[in-house]
Amino acid sequence: MTTNKKKKKDEITIRSSAAEYLTFVAATGDNPQSVEMRYEDENIWLTQKMLAVLYDVDVRTINYHLQKIFEDSELTPEATIRNFRIVQVEGQRQVARDVEHYNLQAIISIGFKVNSERAVQFRKWVNKIAKDYTIQGWVMDKERLIKGGSILTDEYFEHLLEEIREIRLSERKFYQKITDIYATSLDYDPTAKSTLLFFAKVQNKLHYAIHQHTAAELIYERADAKKERMGLTTWEKSPHGKIQKHDVSIAKNYLTKDELEWLGRIVSAYLDLAERRARRRMPMTMQDWSEQLELVLQADGSAILQDAGKITAEIAQEHAQFDYFQQGAAVETAGKYRFRIAFEIDRVIPVSETQQRNTVL
């Protein structure tokens, strides 16, 4: 994110809550061409291209809504548009041109018009501000008042670095460390569709990158009562303790030593990236972290999962538990598993071709 100001960088503090929010959601990592936010005369200014990035829509959508806003006299062009000279690359050369920028009023108005998840987040935030103001008669941003200005302070990034190191040292599962990093996003919303989708897919993305199977497919393929220890390479009480029912439904328990090391390297690369970004004072959004995971996998030469797989988690679990009880019956002489085996056999779901095509993890 590039910010153009008349004052020195360290003298500028954006104190408007709306401006601060928009600064957050416009942050797009280390690509200076992706979005440029201009802070001028105590206002924020964006071009149509920047607005499209901000709200994650096409430039034509932004243009359409701006024209409608002006036609309806909701705002006037004279009060909301200003030309700023910017340098842009055209072919092999850099050219300075006057480009129309739109102020915070226009930015907010468009946020109420466009239909995108980013715009929905913005409207939810504005509605909360309006509700607090209506009920209380005032709105206070306590966190920023305590810190004396912008939330994106050195203290913020130092805290972020500490949080990343704690995630690295934690006993959390590999894929949970990825979701923990995602949760540090500036615009993190645990209820957003993109969050739910990311959390649902991250485990399968990691597994697929290593062995070209989803977690469920791996369990279904490798869980086998005929194999020693059901095909498991590790379990809760390994190496000498008994294998329990829940052990056979955990995909990581079937990974080979090499596969586990590969998984660890991928997660470590993601954590290294997070730490470098924090050290360089680069704010990251939910979309940024989702895209960075894809880039880490691609850089590693890993296969990228394109669908939900062919086996559901439920079917994989039924298969593994059925084989678990089969192996238990072969080993146990007292026959204490027989009734449970019969019960589990009745519960096994046959995998039809239709189910294979339409299952969603």
Steps between C-alpha positions, in 0.01 A plus 500: 500500500641835396390816682565848356500784754613861518636447851769261605383143546564488873301820558177370347241330718164405351248554778177446307346162581368469146837587356672252729261223400549567132876505549473154650290337231698661218830357619614242245842385608825580324374571148518880460304487175201324654359804682619851578328706767557876503464695824460870422344793692371275778313282252555172320492489120472197272484454124233279345760226466587527868130490592458183296783337697361629829154351448616202291288582193559597137592860411188516282287432808662792682446729201134400475428576867689830492293618204182397681608681818557822303179463295296460820673808649608291797841664452640753256811445287635842602498408869631145471746487207851639481776448245839385623804443285628145529776313322393178331672248275378495140683247292872547559485853641374689802243770428366769735129566453221682681259235628161553667489402867185467714484607864379319811136602447497331161688198635238450772206557262631235261538261794122510538438431131728216391426135566813322622615335821742786566217751463281295735775515763513876454122538541501287815769723646311820408174363641669432833636855509153639417334283766744610772456864402119474497482335843785679676520826311874447447749244369846443646785297352654400834792305359626780279448765769712293738774465238481867400405467136533236232475134603778414255775602741837339570339354810236333282762327285714403801194337654430327167858366489462364851171336404657336192786361710251357749312333215826349372588355843149380581396134506219572257456277196672605179188629325381676817817710498401618152153602621655670804707720266188572292326617819760776543360677189417869538145442377455158664135400529434147632149504348601611149438253217863527392613405853273196520613391154869547584471304825307221324756464221838562662550145635413345165723747313798396712430129465445525125824691456690207649330183374230617253213386722265687732504401868193280454641336186825422684316329787279305259801383297745414780280372784516120460429229757735265311798728554713515811357759741219575252753680278559765767847650537420667832217522753430661837673233709762399245731324471411240764151599612173366363342650187164654590193561289559874457857442378385344173295807399793746508658545156839611634538162672542332159777726370846359446807657660590676174145631458496637855830677442366650177187620679716657770710683241191647331357627830843633602525691170158656566605603851830640367300708252273630777800599711670680210182694426467607862867605519454712187188661655274366225132467601323189368133434428307173487522498121875559520557197723281278285693600188836463675422138589445425131829673415692305766364172363581600142853609594552161661397331174198344671179395330208740562161360602230615257189331645360345818617146425306180434456364853311667784642516850206288623565222250872497579428478872253214453752311289784546749289407802360194324853375428601588856234271643582232243861498614389507863285191448791312343729578793266476797419145610239599757271627225416822680486689168252271324185690585667833414626359168149401397372843600770679301442282190135610496612865511751485212398724211563348154695732269305532176629673189251782561631554853858500374419777255291717729654475845615819672744499788 
